[in-house]
Amino acid sequence: MPTHPPPLFRRAERADIPAMSAIRLAVTENVLSDPGRITAAMYEDYLDHSGRGWVAEVDGAIVAFCYADSIDGSIWALFVQPGWEGRGLARSLLGLAVDWLFATGHDSVALTTAAGTRADRFYAAQGWRRLGLCDDGRNVEYLLGRDDWCRGMA
């Protein structure tokens, strides 16, 4: 594995959208059945109106990203470029998003992910409470309460 400088974690910008979209389309789990379903306009809306995004950048390239929805207090997206998993990028980005959502006044943070995936196991390992399967039977819902949040956990 080549050595790289430590990642830079920063707020996402409109110029990052193509890289974030490419990462979203490159993942091997939680694959979009319809890649056209997630549009550049959706990323822009989260950046400009309904939330905030963060990226992990290494050697000038974005290798992971996370979006938080400030309207409903949820994590809209958390994805890592294949080959960059297991380096703590998702945990760090998730921590930024959760801290921000709690700072904006939410008492809990919710998310859904595909059941039985690495993401499912990741959120459970980070201390999120697994509420069970969604109505579609394929996704699982998680909740993290403000009182349960501990930076050492995520």
Secondary structure, 3 states (H helix, E strand, C coil): CCCCCCCEEEECCHHHHHHHHHHHHHCCCCCCCCHHHCCHHHHHHHHHHHEEEEEEEECCEEEEEEEEECCCCEEEEEEECCCCCCCCHHHHHHHHHHHHHHHCCCCEEEEEEECCCHHHHHHHHCCCEEEEECCCCCEEEEEEEHHHCCCCCC
